[in-house]
Amino acid sequence: MKRALSRQVLATAGMLCAISFLSALPRNASGADAVPQPVSSSSPAASSTPSSIAGALSSDTVQPISANPGAANIIPGTGLLGRLIGLGNIPGVRVGGLWIGNADYLFSGGVKPRTWSFNSLLLLNVNVDAEKLAGIPGGSLDAELLQFNGEAANEKAGVVTGYDGLTGPKPLVRTQLYELWWRQSLLADKIVIRVGKTVPTYDFNNVSRAVPTADASLQIPAVTGLIYTPIFKNPTLIGAAPGYYNSAYGITANFAPTRNFYLTYAFYDGALAKGMQTGLREDPVFDGHYFTIGEAGYAWSLSDQKLIGQMAAGGWAQTGELYGPGGTSQDGAEGFYTFGSQRLWRRHAGVDNSGVSGFFQFGINDSRTMLFNEFFGTGFTGFGLIPHRPVDSIGTGLAWSWLNRRYGFRSNEAILQAYYQMHLIGTSFLQPVLSYIPNPGESPRTQGAVAMTAQLTVLF
């Protein structure tokens, strides 16, 4: 009882510190040219973000990216593939994708020290603008294929949360229909509805999502390039919310009444909560396990330097009978999360994106059967700080999770991670990452782990 209370106090204190940090910043808003656009990926502005981040093969327009755009960006890649195969002249048809390959080496600690792990992710995407192709106003159709070949890098390190977010649950070799949805925009893009198989982390709890503005020189690019799993899914939702790479069928509705505020609500097939790999299914289950989630977000601009920021909060509910170790059961589960990011300093205000930003994450649930109960994360990112390297970024982060000890885990697990994301050529990036896990959650007896990751990302 005392341990549970202390975890609650620490997690709540972490959340309050993060909120106090943001609220302490000056509140005067800048001019209209600096007003951020709605930051939900259901919204039109954010839906176009992936192509605007890496829509050309020039270092003048390419910006830092998420460590896994397949988990953060609703339309991956640049559309180059379609142009290369001769589809560039078809109105409204975009064919693109990405490939990510990484290698992990566990230097010490964990379960299997001095071992390698190799992972490869390929995404192929076809997006059709129905208005341009067939005259259907506000409509678009999207389909995406996922191919993953990987190893259990996190298990070798004894890390429950995941220091390498590219690899997820087994099977670690999979070919699947990752996305298949219809998107309909209504009322001059103030309402956007998406129906079909999708990835909820595009729309919910997406702390790494770029904050777009009307002035490109003010934009926060992908907020962080950290590769650990909590960047892509808050651990308190793992085991309930669909996401990379277990997408699911459902309906998502976004309402953006102003330029900097949005509300998003969704209803999904919740079979993942009973252990079903929804990403491997071509059809929905909908057998009594349902997952619902809602989020509200707000973006702003602060001070004379027009420091862009965003904050969002959401709640979720999982229905159906849930089971855990030792005969533990529960009728559904509920949780709350919040996250935010803030540009803290701009080196060349009004000229480029160089500077420093920070972010925070928090989550909590009431589950007795899920792997995690509380989470707090924070980090900082520097953009364009290396001389003559305007697209490079460097960052660090902390992910601190409190685990369900019914599974035999430690009471908590912390991941400290640092990376340098270097732009190579065109829309390719090389990223060395150092991870330190002082208390791997797999067991109280597992030694602290140190791992190095080298990751290559190519958008096309």
N, C-alpha and C positions, 0 to 999 in steps of 0.2 A: 504493500500500500504506500509506504514511504518512497520507494523507488519510483512508482507511478506518479506520485505527487511531485517529486523532484523533476521528473522529465517534463511534466506539464508546466512547471514554473520556469524551467530553463527555456523551453520552446516559446512560451508566451513572452518571456523577457526578450528573447531574440527578435520576435516579431515587433515588439514595442520599440526596441532600439532602432530597427530598420525604419519603422514609420516615423519615429522621432527625427531620424537623420534626414528623411525627405521633407518633413514638415518644417524643419529648421531652415530650409533654403528659402531665399526671398521669393515672394509671391507675385511681384508685379509682372503682368503679361506684356509681351512685346507686340509689335505690329502685326497686321493681318498676314504679311508675307511669311511670317514665321510660325503661323498656326499649324500644328501637326494635323495630319489627316486621321480619320478613324483607324485604330490599330488592330481591329479584328481581321483575320484573314478571310472572313466571309465577305468583308466589304470590298468594293471595287478597287480602292487604292491599294489595299494590302494584297489583293489577289494578283495585281500586276507587279508587286514588289520583286519577286524572283527574277523576272525578266529585266527589270530596270537595274537590279544589282549587277547582273552579269549578262546583259543583253547585247553586248558588243565585244569584239576581240581586241580592244584597245585598253591599255593600262590607264588611259585618261578617264574611262567610264567604269571600269571594273572596281568593285569595292570589296572589303573583307566580307567573308561569308560565314555562315554557321558551320560547325564541324560536321553536321549531317543535314544538309538541306532536304533530304528525303523525309526527315522527321519534323522539319520546321517550315518548309516552303511548299505551298499547295501546288504550284506548278514548277517543277525542277528544271534546271538547265537553261539554255539560251535559245533554243530553236535552231541551232546550227545544223543538227542532224537532218531536219526537214529540208533545209536549203541545199545540203550536200546531195541528197537523194532526189532532188528535182521537184519538191513539193512547195517550194517557196513562192511560186506564182499562183497557188490556189488560195483565193481569198478566205481568210479566217482559219486556215489549217496550220497548226504549229506542232512540230514533232521534235522532241528534245529529250534530254535525260541527263544522267550523271553516272560516274563510276567513282567509288571510293575504295581504296585498298589500304590496309594498315598492317603493321607488324608490331606485336607486343613482346617485350623481353622482361621477364620477372627476375630482377637482380637478386633479391633476397626476400626471405619471409614467405608468408602465405602457406599454401599447401604443397605446391610443386615449384620450389625456387630453381632459378637458372634454367628456365624453360621458355621456349618461343610459342607464340600463337599468331596465326595469320587469318585475316578476314577480308572478304571482298563483297561489295554491294554494287549491283547494277540496277538502275531504274530506267525504263523506257516509257515515255509519256506521249500521248496524242491528245491535243486539245483543239476543239472545234468551236469557233465563234459562230453560233447559229445565226446571228444577225447579219454578219458579213457573207456567210455562205448560202443561207436559205431565207433570209429576210425575217427571221423570228426575233423580234425586239427583246434585248436583254437576256437571251438564252445562250448557254454554252454547254458542251458535252465533253467529258474528260474520261480517258481510260489510261491505266498505267500498269505495267508489268514489273514485278520485283524478282530478282534472282540474288540469293544470298548464299555464300559458301564461307563457313567460318569455324572457329574453335572456341572452346569454353575458357577464354582468357580470364574471365572474372572468377570462375570456380577455382582455377589454378592458384589465384591469389587469395582465395578464401573471402572474397569481397561480395557481399550480398547485394549491395546497392548497384554496383557496376562502375568500375573506373574507366572501362571502355564501352561507350554507349552504342557502338556499332553492332555488337553482338548481344542477342537477347535470349529468350527461352528456346529450348530445343523444339523441333529439329533444327540443327545448325546448317543444314543444306536444304534449301527450299526454293521452289519456283511457284509464284502465286500471282493472282490478280490482286494488285495492291489497291487500285482505285477504279471505280466505275460510277460516275455521278452526273446528274443534270443540275445546272446552276441557273436560277432565274432571278433576274434583277427587276424590281418594281419601284414605281414612284420615284423616278430619277435617281435610282441607286440608293434610296434611303432604306429600302427593305431588300434583302437578298436571302433566297432560300436555296439550299442544296440538298438533294435527295439521292441516296444510293450508297455505295460502299466507299468509305472515306476514312481519313485519319484524324481523330478528334484533336490531336495535339497541334494541328494547324490553327485551330480556332480557340483552344482553351489552354490556359496555363503555359503559354508560349513566351517565356521570358527572353529567348534569344531573337525573337522577331524584330526586324529593323523598324525604326520609328520614322516613317516618311513625312516630309513636309513639302510645302509649295516651293521652298527655296532649297535646292539640292545641296548647297554648301552647309546647311544646318543639320542635315540628316544624320541620325545615329545609324551607322550600318548595322549588320548583324551584331547584336549587343555583346556577344561573347563567342569565342571559338572553342571553348572548353568541350572536351569529348566525353565527360562522364555522364552517366544515364540521367541523373536528376536535372540536367539542363533541358532534357527533352520530355521528361515526365516526372512530375513531383512524386517522390517515392510513396507518399500516402495515398496515391491513386493506383499504384502498381498492383495488378491482380484484379482490378475492377474496370478501370477506364481502358477502352481500346486505344491503340496508338501504334507507333513503329515497333515491330513490323506486323503486329496483329491489328490490322484495320477491321472495320465492322460496318454493317449496313445501318442506316439511320437517316434522320432528317435534322438539318441544322438551319436555324433561322437567325438572321442578324438584322438589327435595327440600329441605324446610325442617324439620329435626328439632327446632329450638328457636326461640324468639321472635326471635333476632337472628343466626341463621346459616343460610345456604342453599348448595346445590350445584345447578348447572344445566348440562345437557348437551344438545346439539342436533346434528342431521344435516340438511343442506340440499342442494338442487339447486345444484351449483357451476358452472353454465354461464356465470355472469357473468365468470368468470376467463378465458374465451376470447372475451370481447367481446359476448356475447349479452345483450340487454336483457330480463332475466327479468321485470321488472315489467310489460312489455307483453304477456306471454304469459298466456293463460288456462289453460294446461296445463303440467306440468313437463317437463323435458328428460331428466335422469338418463341421460346418455350416456357416463359414465366420469369426468366432472368433478364431484367431490363436495366439499362444504365441511363440516367438523366443528369443533365448538368446545365448550369446557367452561369454567365459571367458578365460583369459590367466593367468597363474600362474608360479611363480618361487620360488625355494627353495634354501637355502644356508647354509653354515657353517662358523661361525665367530670365530676369535681369537684362541689362543692356547688351550682354553677349549672346542673348537668345539661346539659352541653355535648354535643350529639348529634354522632356521627361515623359514618362507614362507610369500609370499604376492601374492595377486591375485586381478584382476579388471575385471569387466564385464559390458556389456550393454544389454538391453532387449527392446523388442517392443511387444505391444499387439495391434492386429487389431480388427476391428469391432466397431459398435456403442456402446458407453458406457454411462450409465445413472447414475445420482446421485440425491440427494434430491432437491426439489423445481424446478423440470424440467430441471436441469442441464444435459447437454449431451456433448459428445466429441467423435470425430472420432479417436479412438485408443489412446494409451499412450506410452511413452517411459521413460526409466530411466537408471541410472548408479549406480554402487556400487563398493566398494572395501573393502578388509579385509586383515588382516595379523596377524601373531603370531611370537613370538621370545622367545627363551630360554634366560633368563636374568642372571641366576646364577646356577651353578652346585655345589652341596655340595661335592660329591665324583666323581670328573671328571675321566672318564674312568672305573668306577666301577659299578655305577648303575644310575638310572634315578632321584634320589632325587635332588630337586632344585626348582627354581621358574621360571615361564614363564608368559608372558603378551600377550594380544591380543587387536585389535581394529576392529571396523566395521564402515562403512559409507554408506549411500544410499540417493538418491534424484530422484524425478521423476517430470514430467510436468503435472500430472493428476489433473483434476478438479472434478473427480468423485470417486477416491479411498479414503480410510480412512486416509492414511498417505502420507506426501509429502517429509519429510526429516527425517533422523535418524542418530544418532551417538551412538556408544557403545564402552565400554572398560572394561577390567578386568584383574585380576591376579590370578594365580593358583600355589599352593605349592604342590609338589609331595614328598611323603615319608619323611615328616618332623617330624612326630610324632615318638618318640622312639619305636622300636619294632613293628612298623606298616608300613612296606615298601610299601603296596599297597594303603594305604589311601591317600586321597587328600583333600585339603581345598582351597576354592576360594571365590572371591567376584567379583561383576560386576555392571556396570551402563548401563542402556538402556534408552536413551533419544529420544523421538519421537515428531515430530511436526505434529499435526492432522489437518484434513480438517474441518474447522469450519462450513461449510455448513450443517454438520450433527448435529450441536448443541453442539459439543465437546468444551473442553478447547482448548487453543491454543497449549499446549504441555503437555506431560506426561513423568514422569521419574520413573524408577524402580531401586531401590537399593536392591541388593540381596547378601546374603552370605550363604555358605553351607559347610558341612563337609561330605564327602563321605567315609564311612568306609566299608572295605572289611569284610564280615562275614565269609563265608566258601565256598569253591569251587568257583563258579562264581556268587555269590550273593552279593549284596551291599545294605546297609541301608544308607539313606541320609536325615538328618534333614536340613531344609532350612528356613531361615528367610527373609521375603520380606517387604520392606517399600516403599510405594508409596505416596509421599507427595502431589501429585496433580493428583488424578485419572481423566482420560480424559473424562469419561462419561458425566460430567456436571461441570461447574464452581462452582456449589454449593455442590459438593460431597466432603465430608471430607477426609483428608488423611487416608490411610489404612495401617494397620500392620497385616501381615498374617504369620502363621507358617505352614510348610508342612513337613510331614514325608513320605518318598518314599522308597519303596522296589523294587529292580530290580533283577530278576533271569534270567540268560542266560542258555540255554540248547541246 
